[in-house]
Amino acid sequence: MTINIRRSALAVIAVGALVGCPLFSGLALAGAPPSVNKHVSEAVEHAKEAAAHGKQGHADALVKHAEGALKHAEAAGMKNPHLDEGIKHLKEAIEHGKAGHADVATQHAESAVTHLAEVK
């Protein structure tokens, strides 16, 4: 009789561990999906590159990196006011960069970096 109770308790514990461990480990990772964080960090890196090229007066390279940053920022697919502002500044940087206004485009790229870096 005691053996049956112990076996039953062991079975309940084993099933609980098999079900509970994956459940609780998933909760620890329940923040933003890794792909979102990856897209945001890629957007920040491209925006930094855009600003660096803009400071050198290279409007065409600024546009290329700002477009890459915009693509990643939009792919993040999350609701965040800093992300929205970053996207707005990236679009402005692209528009001014295409017009050859490297100085204004650089300011927008730097603002985009500031906002995107705040995305949590």
Secondary structure as GFF3:
##gff-version 3
##sequence-region A 1 120
A	DSSP	alpha_helix	2	28	.	.	.	ID=ss1
A	DSSP	alpha_helix	34	55	.	.	.	ID=ss2
A	DSSP	alpha_helix	59	75	.	.	.	ID=ss3
A	DSSP	alpha_helix	81	98	.	.	.	ID=ss4
A	DSSP	alpha_helix	102	117	.	.	.	ID=ss5
###
